[in-house]
């Protein structure tokens, strides 16, 4: 996830805010929701964050 932030930050600086904010807002929720035993709410949030990342890749390419 840090590599993703770095690539986006090179193309559009501060689009995803600083790395610490990105970690708390996107990377952490995505990683928490990937576990098999994750709470359904964590899985939903994880999926939503992943969609945002996918959308950014599509619009910036």
ZISULTA-V705601 format. One record per residue. N is the residue number from 1. RES is the residue in one letter. NEAR is the number of other C-alpha atoms within 10 Angstrom. D_CENTER is the distance of its C-alpha to the mean C-alpha in whole Angstrom. Layout:
((N/RES/NEAR/D_CENTER) (N/RES/NEAR/D_CENTER))
This chain:
((1/X/15/7) (2/X/12/9) (3/X/8/11) (4/X/11/8) (5/X/21/8) (6/X/15/12) (7/X/12/13) (8/X/18/11) (9/X/16/13) (10/X/10/16) (11/X/11/16) (12/X/11/15) (13/X/13/16) (14/X/12/14) (15/X/13/12) (16/X/18/9) (17/X/13/12) (18/X/13/13) (19/X/16/11) (20/X/11/12) (21/X/11/10) (22/X/16/7) (23/X/17/8) (24/X/11/9) (25/X/14/7) (26/X/21/4) (27/X/21/5) (28/X/14/8) (29/X/20/8) (30/X/22/6) (31/X/15/9) (32/X/16/12) (33/X/20/12) (34/X/14/12) (35/X/11/16) (36/X/8/19) (37/X/9/20) (38/X/13/17) (39/X/12/18) (40/X/10/18) (41/X/10/16) (42/X/17/14) (43/X/20/13) (44/X/15/13) (45/X/16/10) (46/X/20/8) (47/X/16/9) (48/X/15/9) (49/X/19/5) (50/X/17/6) (51/X/12/8) (52/X/12/7) (53/X/18/5) (54/X/11/9) (55/X/11/11) (56/X/14/10) (57/X/12/11) (58/X/9/14) (59/X/7/15) (60/X/9/15) (61/X/6/17))
